[in-house]
């Protein structure tokens, strides 16, 4: 729908380049009441669960619909979630092995999580 595209453009005013290009393709919603970040897709929800350890957001699990595995959707989800955490200014620690792998692949995220 056009409204969806308007939301995307409003939340990404900067020129799209590199990894940002991917995160702009899918809207990632922070759903604190469900303890997760959610990226709705045609194949179902892709999401990262969260829990709080005092003031640190722990990211224990990432789930991508099986139809999307191997498409890069998991990396898009991880990158989009990391961008939101960075913007929120909270301390966070991924414990899910997939999220840790993605975080360690980019100096920006290594710096964010102190890897």
KAHU-V409531 format. One record per residue. N is the residue number from 1. RES is the residue in one small letter. OMEGA is omega in radians with two decimals (999 if undefined). Layout:
BEGIN
N RES OMEGA
N RES OMEGA
END
This chain:
BEGIN
1 x -3.12
2 x -3.14
3 x 3.14
4 x -3.13
5 x 3.13
6 x 3.12
7 x -3.13
8 x -3.09
9 x 3.12
10 x -3.06
11 x 3.11
12 x -3.10
13 x -3.09
14 x 3.11
15 x -3.10
16 x 3.13
17 x 3.08
18 x -3.06
19 x 3.13
20 x 3.13
21 x -3.11
22 x -3.06
23 x -3.14
24 x -3.10
25 x -3.12
26 x 3.14
27 x 3.11
28 x -3.06
29 x 3.01
30 x -3.09
31 x -3.06
32 x -3.13
33 x 3.10
34 x 3.14
35 x 3.12
36 x 2.87
37 x -3.05
38 x 3.06
39 x 3.13
40 x 3.08
41 x 3.12
42 x -3.12
43 x -3.10
44 x -3.10
45 x 2.91
46 x -3.03
47 x 3.04
48 x 3.11
49 x 3.10
50 x 2.89
51 x -3.08
52 x 2.99
53 x -2.94
54 x -3.10
55 x 3.14
56 x 3.08
57 x 3.09
58 x 3.13
59 x -3.00
60 x -2.98
61 x 3.01
62 x -3.11
63 x 3.09
64 x 3.12
65 x -3.05
66 x -3.14
67 x -3.07
68 x -3.12
69 x -3.13
70 x -3.12
71 x -3.05
72 x -3.12
73 x 3.14
74 x 3.12
75 x 3.09
76 x 3.12
77 x -3.11
78 x -3.10
79 x 3.13
80 x 3.10
81 x 3.14
82 x 3.11
83 x -3.14
84 x 3.14
85 x 3.11
86 x -3.13
87 x -3.14
88 x 3.13
89 x 3.12
90 x 3.01
91 x -3.11
92 x 3.12
93 x 3.05
94 x 3.04
95 x 3.04
96 x -3.05
97 x 3.12
98 x -3.13
99 x 3.11
100 x 3.14
101 x 3.12
102 x -3.11
103 x -3.10
104 x -3.09
105 x -3.06
106 x -3.12
107 x 3.12
108 x -3.10
109 x 3.04
110 x -3.14
111 x -3.12
112 x -3.05
113 x 3.11
114 x 3.10
115 x 999
END
